[in-house]
Amino acid sequence: MTDQPEEYSVGYGKPPRHSQFKKGQSGYPRGRRKGSKNLSTLIPSVLKERVTITEHGKRRTITKLEAMTKQLANKGASGDPKATQLLLGMLQLFEDRQEAPASTEVTADADRTIMRLFLARMRRMGGTDDDTGT
């Protein structure tokens, strides 16, 4: 074996060997640290934290999300129009989610109809006339 490097042509998609990424070395060494939280993991964890409130003269411990929902409902009940609008919008969103499974049944019926028509067309094209797939 020789100590000379084999012939290597530099061009599009073939950078010089000295500037290629080294094995085991990150291409962005100052990037996001492992284990650091992003917004999508931080918000749910913060909203699950528990706070102590006084309600009807008694102390209770509830989650921050529950406390925020109670405050929003109380402001809406006291006549705050922005809180009322936000709360009713959220209520509509959750009601729409609960009605969603009923619409999938309609989709399933439509899918069955399409499959039945597709199989009939395939039988006509293939020349088979057995109806075992229905």
C-alpha positions in Angstrom: 0.0 0.0 0.0 1.2 3.5 -0.7 0.8 6.7 1.4 -0.4 8.7 -1.5 -4.1 9.5 -1.6 -6.1 8.0 -4.5 -7.2 10.4 -7.2 -10.3 12.4 -6.2 -12.0 14.9 -8.5 -13.6 17.9 -6.8 -16.8 19.2 -8.4 -20.5 19.5 -7.9 -21.6 17.4 -4.9 -17.9 16.4 -4.2 -16.3 18.9 -1.9 -12.5 18.8 -1.2 -11.7 16.1 1.4 -10.4 18.6 4.0 -13.7 20.5 4.1 -16.0 17.4 4.3 -17.7 16.6 7.6 -15.6 14.5 9.9 -17.1 11.2 11.2 -18.8 11.7 14.6 -18.6 15.5 14.4 -21.8 17.6 14.2 -22.2 19.9 11.2 -23.6 22.6 13.6 -21.7 22.2 16.8 -23.3 25.2 18.6 -26.8 24.0 17.8 -29.6 23.2 20.2 -28.4 21.4 23.3 -29.7 17.8 23.9 -32.5 17.8 26.4 -33.4 21.5 26.0 -37.1 22.0 25.7 -38.9 23.7 22.8 -42.2 25.5 23.0 -44.4 22.5 22.2 -43.0 20.6 25.2 -42.7 23.6 27.5 -46.3 24.8 27.3 -48.0 21.5 28.3 -45.5 21.0 31.2 -46.1 24.5 32.5 -49.9 24.2 32.2 -49.8 20.9 34.2 -48.1 22.6 37.2 -50.2 22.9 40.3 -51.2 26.1 42.1 -53.1 26.7 45.3 -56.2 28.7 45.2 -58.9 29.8 47.7 -62.4 29.0 46.6 -65.4 29.6 48.9 -63.1 30.0 51.8 -61.3 26.7 51.2 -57.8 26.1 49.8 -57.5 23.8 46.9 -54.7 22.7 44.6 -55.5 22.7 40.8 -53.5 22.9 37.6 -52.7 26.2 36.0 -54.8 25.3 33.0 -57.8 24.7 35.2 -57.2 28.0 37.0 -56.9 29.9 33.7 -60.2 28.3 32.5 -61.9 29.3 35.7 -60.7 32.9 35.4 -61.8 33.1 31.8 -65.3 31.8 32.7 -65.6 34.2 35.6 -64.6 37.2 33.5 -67.0 36.1 30.8 -69.8 35.8 33.4 -69.0 39.2 34.8 -69.6 40.8 31.3 -66.1 41.0 29.8 -66.9 40.8 26.0 -63.4 39.6 25.0 -63.4 36.8 27.6 -67.0 35.8 26.5 -65.9 35.7 22.8 -62.8 33.7 23.5 -64.7 31.2 25.8 -67.5 30.7 23.3 -65.0 30.2 20.5 -63.2 27.5 22.5 -66.5 25.8 23.4 -67.4 25.7 19.7 -64.0 24.2 18.9 -64.5 21.4 21.4 -68.1 20.7 20.3 -66.8 20.4 16.7 -64.2 17.8 17.9 -66.9 15.7 19.6 -69.1 15.6 16.4 -66.1 14.5 14.2 -66.5 10.7 14.7 -70.0 10.9 13.1 -68.6 12.3 9.9 -66.1 9.5 9.5 -68.9 7.0 9.2 -70.2 8.9 6.2 -66.7 8.9 4.7 -66.5 5.1 5.3 -69.7 4.6 3.3 -68.4 6.8 0.5 -65.1 4.8 0.5 -67.1 1.5 0.3 -69.0 2.8 -2.7 -65.9 3.9 -4.5 -64.2 0.5 -3.8 -67.3 -1.4 -5.1 -67.3 0.7 -8.3 -63.5 0.3 -8.7 -63.7 -3.5 -8.3 -66.6 -3.7 -10.8 -64.5 -1.7 -13.3 -61.5 -3.9 -12.7 -63.6 -7.1 -13.3 -64.9 -5.6 -16.6 -61.4 -4.8 -17.7 -59.9 -8.1 -16.7 -62.6 -10.2 -18.2 -63.6 -11.9 -14.9 -67.2 -11.9 -13.9 -67.2 -13.5 -10.4 -68.8 -11.4 -7.6 -66.8 -12.8 -4.7 -65.3 -9.5 -3.6 -68.5 -7.6 -2.7 
